[in-house]
Amino acid sequence: MLNTFCDITMLAAESQHVVGLRLGKIALGGQGAFDELLLMCSEKIIAAGTNGMRIMAGVSFDEVVEDYRNIVQANAVRLSNH
């Protein structure tokens, strides 16, 4: 249970970091901002549908949190390199 709490806490912190990086990119405007908004929206829609189905199929909550963390961390790396 403690590991789950720690993973959720880390997901929240990592997500806030990515929000800040995305806001910075969006604030610059232009095609990059538009592309980031499209990517962000499509990622959220896909993640909600995919993980909703996975939970209904019996995947553990911990696995879903781990997958979200991997996605968020990949976005942090991608956005930090620009």
Distance bins in CASP14 RR format, pairs under 12 A and 6 or more apart:
PFRMAT RR
TARGET T0000
AUTHOR 0000-0000-0000
RMODE 2
METHOD distances of the structure
MODEL  1
1 7 0 0 0 0 0 1 0 0 0 0 0
1 8 0 0 0 0 0 1 0 0 0 0 0
1 61 0 0 0 0 0 1 0 0 0 0 0
1 62 0 0 0 0 0 1 0 0 0 0 0
2 8 0 0 0 0 0 1 0 0 0 0 0
2 9 0 0 0 0 0 1 0 0 0 0 0
2 62 0 0 0 0 0 1 0 0 0 0 0
3 9 0 0 0 0 0 1 0 0 0 0 0
3 10 0 0 0 0 0 1 0 0 0 0 0
3 60 0 0 0 0 0 1 0 0 0 0 0
3 61 0 0 0 0 0 1 0 0 0 0 0
3 62 1 0 0 1 0 0 0 0 0 0 0
3 65 0 0 0 0 1 0 0 0 0 0 0
3 66 0 0 0 0 0 1 0 0 0 0 0
4 10 0 0 0 0 0 1 0 0 0 0 0
4 11 0 0 0 0 0 1 0 0 0 0 0
4 60 0 0 0 0 1 0 0 0 0 0 0
4 61 1 0 0 1 0 0 0 0 0 0 0
4 62 1 0 1 0 0 0 0 0 0 0 0
4 63 0 0 0 0 0 1 0 0 0 0 0
4 64 0 0 0 0 0 1 0 0 0 0 0
4 65 1 0 0 1 0 0 0 0 0 0 0
4 66 0 0 0 0 0 1 0 0 0 0 0
4 69 0 0 0 0 0 1 0 0 0 0 0
5 11 0 0 0 0 0 1 0 0 0 0 0
5 12 0 0 0 0 0 1 0 0 0 0 0
5 61 0 0 0 0 0 1 0 0 0 0 0
5 62 0 0 0 0 0 1 0 0 0 0 0
5 65 0 0 0 0 0 1 0 0 0 0 0
6 12 0 0 0 0 0 1 0 0 0 0 0
6 13 0 0 0 0 0 1 0 0 0 0 0
6 62 0 0 0 0 0 1 0 0 0 0 0
6 65 0 0 0 0 0 1 0 0 0 0 0
6 66 0 0 0 0 0 1 0 0 0 0 0
6 69 0 0 0 0 0 1 0 0 0 0 0
7 13 0 0 0 0 0 1 0 0 0 0 0
7 14 0 0 0 0 0 1 0 0 0 0 0
7 60 0 0 0 0 0 1 0 0 0 0 0
7 61 0 0 0 0 1 0 0 0 0 0 0
7 62 1 0 0 1 0 0 0 0 0 0 0
7 63 0 0 0 0 0 1 0 0 0 0 0
7 64 0 0 0 0 0 1 0 0 0 0 0
7 65 1 0 1 0 0 0 0 0 0 0 0
7 66 1 0 0 1 0 0 0 0 0 0 0
7 67 0 0 0 0 0 1 0 0 0 0 0
7 68 0 0 0 0 1 0 0 0 0 0 0
7 69 1 0 0 1 0 0 0 0 0 0 0
7 70 0 0 0 0 0 1 0 0 0 0 0
7 72 0 0 0 0 0 1 0 0 0 0 0
8 14 0 0 0 0 0 1 0 0 0 0 0
8 15 0 0 0 0 0 1 0 0 0 0 0
8 61 0 0 0 0 1 0 0 0 0 0 0
8 62 0 0 0 0 1 0 0 0 0 0 0
8 64 0 0 0 0 0 1 0 0 0 0 0
8 65 1 0 0 1 0 0 0 0 0 0 0
8 66 0 0 0 0 0 1 0 0 0 0 0
8 68 0 0 0 0 1 0 0 0 0 0 0
8 69 0 0 0 0 1 0 0 0 0 0 0
9 15 0 0 0 0 0 1 0 0 0 0 0
9 16 0 0 0 0 0 1 0 0 0 0 0
9 65 0 0 0 0 0 1 0 0 0 0 0
9 69 0 0 0 0 0 1 0 0 0 0 0
10 16 0 0 0 0 0 1 0 0 0 0 0
10 17 0 0 0 0 0 1 0 0 0 0 0
10 65 0 0 0 0 1 0 0 0 0 0 0
10 66 0 0 0 0 0 1 0 0 0 0 0
10 68 0 0 0 0 0 1 0 0 0 0 0
10 69 1 0 0 1 0 0 0 0 0 0 0
10 70 0 0 0 0 0 1 0 0 0 0 0
10 72 0 0 0 0 1 0 0 0 0 0 0
10 73 0 0 0 0 1 0 0 0 0 0 0
10 76 0 0 0 0 0 1 0 0 0 0 0
11 17 0 0 0 0 0 1 0 0 0 0 0
11 18 0 0 0 0 0 1 0 0 0 0 0
11 61 0 0 0 0 0 1 0 0 0 0 0
11 62 0 0 0 0 0 1 0 0 0 0 0
11 64 0 0 0 0 0 1 0 0 0 0 0
11 65 1 0 1 0 0 0 0 0 0 0 0
11 66 0 0 0 0 1 0 0 0 0 0 0
11 67 0 0 0 0 0 1 0 0 0 0 0
11 68 1 0 1 0 0 0 0 0 0 0 0
11 69 1 0 1 0 0 0 0 0 0 0 0
11 70 0 0 0 0 0 1 0 0 0 0 0
11 71 0 0 0 0 1 0 0 0 0 0 0
11 72 1 0 0 1 0 0 0 0 0 0 0
11 73 0 0 0 0 1 0 0 0 0 0 0
11 76 0 0 0 0 0 1 0 0 0 0 0
12 18 0 0 0 0 0 1 0 0 0 0 0
12 19 0 0 0 0 0 1 0 0 0 0 0
12 65 0 0 0 0 0 1 0 0 0 0 0
12 68 0 0 0 0 0 1 0 0 0 0 0
12 69 0 0 0 0 0 1 0 0 0 0 0
12 72 0 0 0 0 1 0 0 0 0 0 0
13 19 0 0 0 0 0 1 0 0 0 0 0
13 20 0 0 0 0 0 1 0 0 0 0 0
13 69 0 0 0 0 0 1 0 0 0 0 0
13 72 0 0 0 0 1 0 0 0 0 0 0
13 73 0 0 0 0 0 1 0 0 0 0 0
13 76 0 0 0 0 0 1 0 0 0 0 0
14 20 0 0 0 0 0 1 0 0 0 0 0
14 21 0 0 0 0 0 1 0 0 0 0 0
14 65 0 0 0 0 0 1 0 0 0 0 0
14 68 0 0 0 0 1 0 0 0 0 0 0
14 69 1 0 0 1 0 0 0 0 0 0 0
14 70 0 0 0 0 0 1 0 0 0 0 0
14 71 0 0 0 0 1 0 0 0 0 0 0
14 72 1 0 1 0 0 0 0 0 0 0 0
14 73 1 0 0 1 0 0 0 0 0 0 0
14 74 0 0 0 0 0 1 0 0 0 0 0
14 75 0 0 0 0 1 0 0 0 0 0 0
14 76 1 0 0 1 0 0 0 0 0 0 0
14 77 0 0 0 0 0 1 0 0 0 0 0
14 79 0 0 0 0 0 1 0 0 0 0 0
15 21 0 0 0 0 0 1 0 0 0 0 0
15 22 0 0 0 0 0 1 0 0 0 0 0
15 40 0 0 0 0 0 1 0 0 0 0 0
15 43 0 0 0 0 0 1 0 0 0 0 0
15 44 0 0 0 0 0 1 0 0 0 0 0
15 47 0 0 0 0 0 1 0 0 0 0 0
15 65 0 0 0 0 0 1 0 0 0 0 0
15 68 0 0 0 0 1 0 0 0 0 0 0
15 69 0 0 0 0 1 0 0 0 0 0 0
15 71 0 0 0 0 1 0 0 0 0 0 0
15 72 1 0 1 0 0 0 0 0 0 0 0
15 73 0 0 0 0 0 1 0 0 0 0 0
15 75 0 0 0 0 1 0 0 0 0 0 0
15 76 0 0 0 0 1 0 0 0 0 0 0
16 22 0 0 0 0 0 1 0 0 0 0 0
16 23 0 0 0 0 0 1 0 0 0 0 0
16 72 0 0 0 0 1 0 0 0 0 0 0
16 76 0 0 0 0 0 1 0 0 0 0 0
17 23 0 0 0 0 0 1 0 0 0 0 0
17 24 0 0 0 0 0 1 0 0 0 0 0
17 69 0 0 0 0 0 1 0 0 0 0 0
17 72 0 0 0 0 1 0 0 0 0 0 0
17 73 0 0 0 0 1 0 0 0 0 0 0
17 75 0 0 0 0 1 0 0 0 0 0 0
17 76 1 0 1 0 0 0 0 0 0 0 0
17 77 0 0 0 0 0 1 0 0 0 0 0
17 79 0 0 0 0 1 0 0 0 0 0 0
17 80 0 0 0 0 1 0 0 0 0 0 0
18 24 0 0 0 0 0 1 0 0 0 0 0
18 25 0 0 0 0 0 1 0 0 0 0 0
18 36 0 0 0 0 0 1 0 0 0 0 0
18 39 0 0 0 0 0 1 0 0 0 0 0
18 40 0 0 0 0 1 0 0 0 0 0 0
18 43 0 0 0 0 0 1 0 0 0 0 0
18 44 0 0 0 0 0 1 0 0 0 0 0
18 68 0 0 0 0 0 1 0 0 0 0 0
18 69 0 0 0 0 0 1 0 0 0 0 0
18 71 0 0 0 0 1 0 0 0 0 0 0
18 72 1 0 1 0 0 0 0 0 0 0 0
18 73 0 0 0 0 1 0 0 0 0 0 0
18 74 0 0 0 0 1 0 0 0 0 0 0
18 75 1 0 1 0 0 0 0 0 0 0 0
18 76 1 0 1 0 0 0 0 0 0 0 0
18 77 0 0 0 0 1 0 0 0 0 0 0
18 78 0 0 0 0 1 0 0 0 0 0 0
18 79 1 0 0 1 0 0 0 0 0 0 0
18 80 0 0 0 0 1 0 0 0 0 0 0
19 25 0 0 0 0 0 1 0 0 0 0 0
19 26 0 0 0 0 0 1 0 0 0 0 0
19 36 0 0 0 0 0 1 0 0 0 0 0
19 40 0 0 0 0 1 0 0 0 0 0 0
19 72 0 0 0 0 1 0 0 0 0 0 0
19 75 0 0 0 0 1 0 0 0 0 0 0
19 76 0 0 0 0 0 1 0 0 0 0 0
19 79 0 0 0 0 0 1 0 0 0 0 0
20 26 0 0 0 0 1 0 0 0 0 0 0
20 27 0 0 0 0 1 0 0 0 0 0 0
20 36 0 0 0 0 0 1 0 0 0 0 0
20 40 0 0 0 0 0 1 0 0 0 0 0
20 72 0 0 0 0 0 1 0 0 0 0 0
20 75 0 0 0 0 0 1 0 0 0 0 0
20 76 0 0 0 0 1 0 0 0 0 0 0
20 79 0 0 0 0 1 0 0 0 0 0 0
20 80 0 0 0 0 0 1 0 0 0 0 0
21 27 0 0 0 0 0 1 0 0 0 0 0
21 28 0 0 0 0 0 1 0 0 0 0 0
21 36 0 0 0 0 1 0 0 0 0 0 0
21 40 0 0 0 0 0 1 0 0 0 0 0
21 72 0 0 0 0 0 1 0 0 0 0 0
21 73 0 0 0 0 0 1 0 0 0 0 0
21 75 1 0 0 1 0 0 0 0 0 0 0
21 76 1 0 0 1 0 0 0 0 0 0 0
21 77 0 0 0 0 0 1 0 0 0 0 0
21 78 0 0 0 0 1 0 0 0 0 0 0
21 79 1 1 0 0 0 0 0 0 0 0 0
21 80 1 0 0 1 0 0 0 0 0 0 0
21 81 0 0 0 0 0 1 0 0 0 0 0
21 82 0 0 0 0 1 0 0 0 0 0 0
22 28 0 0 0 0 0 1 0 0 0 0 0
22 29 0 0 0 0 0 1 0 0 0 0 0
22 32 0 0 0 0 0 1 0 0 0 0 0
22 33 0 0 0 0 1 0 0 0 0 0 0
22 35 0 0 0 0 0 1 0 0 0 0 0
22 36 1 0 1 0 0 0 0 0 0 0 0
22 37 0 0 0 0 1 0 0 0 0 0 0
22 38 0 0 0 0 0 1 0 0 0 0 0
22 39 0 0 0 0 1 0 0 0 0 0 0
22 40 1 0 0 1 0 0 0 0 0 0 0
22 41 0 0 0 0 0 1 0 0 0 0 0
22 43 0 0 0 0 0 1 0 0 0 0 0
22 44 0 0 0 0 0 1 0 0 0 0 0
22 72 0 0 0 0 0 1 0 0 0 0 0
22 75 1 0 0 1 0 0 0 0 0 0 0
22 76 0 0 0 0 1 0 0 0 0 0 0
22 78 0 0 0 0 0 1 0 0 0 0 0
22 79 1 0 0 1 0 0 0 0 0 0 0
22 80 0 0 0 0 0 1 0 0 0 0 0
22 82 0 0 0 0 0 1 0 0 0 0 0
23 29 0 0 0 0 0 1 0 0 0 0 0
23 33 0 0 0 0 1 0 0 0 0 0 0
23 36 0 0 0 0 1 0 0 0 0 0 0
23 37 0 0 0 0 0 1 0 0 0 0 0
23 40 0 0 0 0 0 1 0 0 0 0 0
23 79 0 0 0 0 0 1 0 0 0 0 0
24 32 0 0 0 0 0 1 0 0 0 0 0
24 33 0 0 0 0 1 0 0 0 0 0 0
24 36 0 0 0 0 1 0 0 0 0 0 0
24 79 0 0 0 0 1 0 0 0 0 0 0
24 80 0 0 0 0 0 1 0 0 0 0 0
24 82 0 0 0 0 1 0 0 0 0 0 0
25 31 0 0 0 0 0 1 0 0 0 0 0
25 32 1 0 0 1 0 0 0 0 0 0 0
25 33 1 0 0 1 0 0 0 0 0 0 0
25 34 0 0 0 0 0 1 0 0 0 0 0
25 35 0 0 0 0 1 0 0 0 0 0 0
25 36 1 0 1 0 0 0 0 0 0 0 0
25 37 0 0 0 0 1 0 0 0 0 0 0
25 39 0 0 0 0 0 1 0 0 0 0 0
25 40 0 0 0 0 1 0 0 0 0 0 0
25 75 0 0 0 0 0 1 0 0 0 0 0
25 78 0 0 0 0 0 1 0 0 0 0 0
25 79 1 0 0 1 0 0 0 0 0 0 0
25 80 0 0 0 0 0 1 0 0 0 0 0
25 81 0 0 0 0 0 1 0 0 0 0 0
25 82 1 0 0 1 0 0 0 0 0 0 0
26 32 0 0 0 0 1 0 0 0 0 0 0
26 33 1 0 1 0 0 0 0 0 0 0 0
26 34 0 0 0 0 1 0 0 0 0 0 0
26 35 0 0 0 0 0 1 0 0 0 0 0
26 36 1 0 1 0 0 0 0 0 0 0 0
26 37 1 0 0 1 0 0 0 0 0 0 0
26 38 0 0 0 0 0 1 0 0 0 0 0
26 39 0 0 0 0 0 1 0 0 0 0 0
26 40 0 0 0 0 1 0 0 0 0 0 0
26 79 0 0 0 0 0 1 0 0 0 0 0
27 33 1 0 0 1 0 0 0 0 0 0 0
27 36 0 0 0 0 0 1 0 0 0 0 0
27 37 0 0 0 0 0 1 0 0 0 0 0
28 34 0 0 0 0 0 1 0 0 0 0 0
28 35 0 0 0 0 0 1 0 0 0 0 0
28 36 0 0 0 0 1 0 0 0 0 0 0
28 79 0 0 0 0 0 1 0 0 0 0 0
28 82 0 0 0 0 1 0 0 0 0 0 0
29 35 0 0 0 0 0 1 0 0 0 0 0
29 36 0 0 0 0 1 0 0 0 0 0 0
29 37 0 0 0 0 1 0 0 0 0 0 0
30 36 0 0 0 0 1 0 0 0 0 0 0
30 37 0 0 0 0 0 1 0 0 0 0 0
31 37 0 0 0 0 0 1 0 0 0 0 0
31 38 0 0 0 0 0 1 0 0 0 0 0
32 38 0 0 0 0 1 0 0 0 0 0 0
32 39 0 0 0 0 1 0 0 0 0 0 0
32 40 0 0 0 0 0 1 0 0 0 0 0
32 79 0 0 0 0 0 1 0 0 0 0 0
32 82 0 0 0 0 1 0 0 0 0 0 0
33 39 0 0 0 0 0 1 0 0 0 0 0
33 40 0 0 0 0 0 1 0 0 0 0 0
33 82 0 0 0 0 0 1 0 0 0 0 0
34 40 0 0 0 0 0 1 0 0 0 0 0
34 41 0 0 0 0 0 1 0 0 0 0 0
35 41 0 0 0 0 0 1 0 0 0 0 0
35 42 0 0 0 0 0 1 0 0 0 0 0
35 78 0 0 0 0 0 1 0 0 0 0 0
35 79 0 0 0 0 0 1 0 0 0 0 0
35 82 0 0 0 0 0 1 0 0 0 0 0
36 42 0 0 0 0 0 1 0 0 0 0 0
36 43 0 0 0 0 0 1 0 0 0 0 0
36 75 0 0 0 0 1 0 0 0 0 0 0
36 78 0 0 0 0 1 0 0 0 0 0 0
36 79 0 0 0 0 1 0 0 0 0 0 0
36 82 0 0 0 0 1 0 0 0 0 0 0
37 43 0 0 0 0 0 1 0 0 0 0 0
37 44 0 0 0 0 0 1 0 0 0 0 0
38 44 0 0 0 0 0 1 0 0 0 0 0
38 45 0 0 0 0 0 1 0 0 0 0 0
39 45 0 0 0 0 0 1 0 0 0 0 0
39 46 0 0 0 0 0 1 0 0 0 0 0
39 47 0 0 0 0 0 1 0 0 0 0 0
39 71 0 0 0 0 0 1 0 0 0 0 0
39 74 0 0 0 0 0 1 0 0 0 0 0
39 75 0 0 0 0 1 0 0 0 0 0 0
39 78 0 0 0 0 1 0 0 0 0 0 0
39 79 0 0 0 0 0 1 0 0 0 0 0
40 46 0 0 0 0 0 1 0 0 0 0 0
40 47 0 0 0 0 0 1 0 0 0 0 0
40 71 0 0 0 0 0 1 0 0 0 0 0
40 72 0 0 0 0 0 1 0 0 0 0 0
40 75 0 0 0 0 1 0 0 0 0 0 0
40 78 0 0 0 0 0 1 0 0 0 0 0
40 79 0 0 0 0 0 1 0 0 0 0 0
41 47 0 0 0 0 0 1 0 0 0 0 0
41 48 0 0 0 0 0 1 0 0 0 0 0
42 48 0 0 0 0 0 1 0 0 0 0 0
42 49 0 0 0 0 0 1 0 0 0 0 0
42 50 0 0 0 0 0 1 0 0 0 0 0
43 49 0 0 0 0 0 1 0 0 0 0 0
43 50 0 0 0 0 0 1 0 0 0 0 0
43 51 0 0 0 0 0 1 0 0 0 0 0
43 68 0 0 0 0 0 1 0 0 0 0 0
43 71 1 0 0 1 0 0 0 0 0 0 0
43 72 0 0 0 0 1 0 0 0 0 0 0
43 74 0 0 0 0 0 1 0 0 0 0 0
43 75 1 0 0 1 0 0 0 0 0 0 0
43 78 0 0 0 0 0 1 0 0 0 0 0
44 50 0 0 0 0 0 1 0 0 0 0 0
44 51 0 0 0 0 0 1 0 0 0 0 0
44 68 0 0 0 0 0 1 0 0 0 0 0
44 71 0 0 0 0 0 1 0 0 0 0 0
44 72 0 0 0 0 0 1 0 0 0 0 0
44 75 0 0 0 0 0 1 0 0 0 0 0
45 51 0 0 0 0 0 1 0 0 0 0 0
45 52 0 0 0 0 0 1 0 0 0 0 0
46 52 0 0 0 0 0 1 0 0 0 0 0
46 53 0 0 0 0 0 1 0 0 0 0 0
46 67 0 0 0 0 0 1 0 0 0 0 0
46 68 0 0 0 0 0 1 0 0 0 0 0
46 71 0 0 0 0 1 0 0 0 0 0 0
47 53 0 0 0 0 0 1 0 0 0 0 0
47 54 0 0 0 0 0 1 0 0 0 0 0
47 55 0 0 0 0 0 1 0 0 0 0 0
47 64 0 0 0 0 1 0 0 0 0 0 0
47 65 0 0 0 0 0 1 0 0 0 0 0
47 67 0 0 0 0 1 0 0 0 0 0 0
47 68 1 0 0 1 0 0 0 0 0 0 0
47 69 0 0 0 0 0 1 0 0 0 0 0
47 70 0 0 0 0 0 1 0 0 0 0 0
47 71 1 0 0 1 0 0 0 0 0 0 0
47 72 0 0 0 0 0 1 0 0 0 0 0
47 75 0 0 0 0 0 1 0 0 0 0 0
48 54 0 0 0 0 0 1 0 0 0 0 0
48 55 0 0 0 0 0 1 0 0 0 0 0
48 64 0 0 0 0 0 1 0 0 0 0 0
48 68 0 0 0 0 0 1 0 0 0 0 0
49 55 0 0 0 0 1 0 0 0 0 0 0
49 56 0 0 0 0 0 1 0 0 0 0 0
49 57 0 0 0 0 0 1 0 0 0 0 0
49 64 0 0 0 0 0 1 0 0 0 0 0
50 56 0 0 0 0 0 1 0 0 0 0 0
50 57 0 0 0 0 0 1 0 0 0 0 0
50 59 0 0 0 0 0 1 0 0 0 0 0
50 64 0 0 0 0 1 0 0 0 0 0 0
50 67 0 0 0 0 1 0 0 0 0 0 0
50 68 0 0 0 0 0 1 0 0 0 0 0
50 71 0 0 0 0 0 1 0 0 0 0 0
51 57 0 0 0 0 0 1 0 0 0 0 0
51 58 0 0 0 0 0 1 0 0 0 0 0
51 59 1 0 0 1 0 0 0 0 0 0 0
51 60 0 0 0 0 0 1 0 0 0 0 0
51 61 0 0 0 0 1 0 0 0 0 0 0
51 63 0 0 0 0 1 0 0 0 0 0 0
51 64 1 0 1 0 0 0 0 0 0 0 0
51 65 0 0 0 0 1 0 0 0 0 0 0
51 66 0 0 0 0 0 1 0 0 0 0 0
51 67 1 0 0 1 0 0 0 0 0 0 0
51 68 1 0 0 1 0 0 0 0 0 0 0
51 71 0 0 0 0 0 1 0 0 0 0 0
52 58 0 0 0 0 0 1 0 0 0 0 0
52 59 0 0 0 0 1 0 0 0 0 0 0
52 61 0 0 0 0 0 1 0 0 0 0 0
52 64 0 0 0 0 1 0 0 0 0 0 0
52 67 0 0 0 0 0 1 0 0 0 0 0
52 68 0 0 0 0 0 1 0 0 0 0 0
53 59 0 0 0 0 1 0 0 0 0 0 0
53 64 0 0 0 0 0 1 0 0 0 0 0
54 60 0 0 0 0 1 0 0 0 0 0 0
54 61 0 0 0 0 0 1 0 0 0 0 0
54 62 0 0 0 0 0 1 0 0 0 0 0
54 63 1 0 0 1 0 0 0 0 0 0 0
54 64 1 0 0 1 0 0 0 0 0 0 0
54 65 0 0 0 0 0 1 0 0 0 0 0
54 66 0 0 0 0 0 1 0 0 0 0 0
54 67 0 0 0 0 1 0 0 0 0 0 0
54 68 0 0 0 0 0 1 0 0 0 0 0
55 61 1 0 0 1 0 0 0 0 0 0 0
55 62 0 0 0 0 0 1 0 0 0 0 0
55 63 0 0 0 0 1 0 0 0 0 0 0
55 64 1 0 0 1 0 0 0 0 0 0 0
55 65 0 0 0 0 0 1 0 0 0 0 0
55 67 0 0 0 0 0 1 0 0 0 0 0
56 64 0 0 0 0 0 1 0 0 0 0 0
57 63 0 0 0 0 0 1 0 0 0 0 0
57 64 0 0 0 0 0 1 0 0 0 0 0
58 64 0 0 0 0 1 0 0 0 0 0 0
59 65 0 0 0 0 0 1 0 0 0 0 0
59 66 0 0 0 0 0 1 0 0 0 0 0
59 67 0 0 0 0 1 0 0 0 0 0 0
60 66 0 0 0 0 1 0 0 0 0 0 0
60 67 0 0 0 0 0 1 0 0 0 0 0
61 67 0 0 0 0 0 1 0 0 0 0 0
61 68 0 0 0 0 0 1 0 0 0 0 0
62 68 0 0 0 0 0 1 0 0 0 0 0
62 69 0 0 0 0 0 1 0 0 0 0 0
63 69 0 0 0 0 0 1 0 0 0 0 0
63 70 0 0 0 0 0 1 0 0 0 0 0
64 70 0 0 0 0 0 1 0 0 0 0 0
64 71 0 0 0 0 0 1 0 0 0 0 0
65 71 0 0 0 0 0 1 0 0 0 0 0
65 72 0 0 0 0 0 1 0 0 0 0 0
66 72 0 0 0 0 0 1 0 0 0 0 0
66 73 0 0 0 0 0 1 0 0 0 0 0
67 73 0 0 0 0 0 1 0 0 0 0 0
67 74 0 0 0 0 0 1 0 0 0 0 0
68 74 0 0 0 0 0 1 0 0 0 0 0
68 75 0 0 0 0 0 1 0 0 0 0 0
69 75 0 0 0 0 0 1 0 0 0 0 0
69 76 0 0 0 0 0 1 0 0 0 0 0
70 76 0 0 0 0 0 1 0 0 0 0 0
70 77 0 0 0 0 0 1 0 0 0 0 0
71 77 0 0 0 0 0 1 0 0 0 0 0
71 78 0 0 0 0 0 1 0 0 0 0 0
72 78 0 0 0 0 0 1 0 0 0 0 0
72 79 0 0 0 0 0 1 0 0 0 0 0
73 79 0 0 0 0 0 1 0 0 0 0 0
73 80 0 0 0 0 0 1 0 0 0 0 0
74 80 0 0 0 0 0 1 0 0 0 0 0
74 81 0 0 0 0 0 1 0 0 0 0 0
75 81 0 0 0 0 0 1 0 0 0 0 0
75 82 0 0 0 0 0 1 0 0 0 0 0
76 82 0 0 0 0 0 1 0 0 0 0 0
END
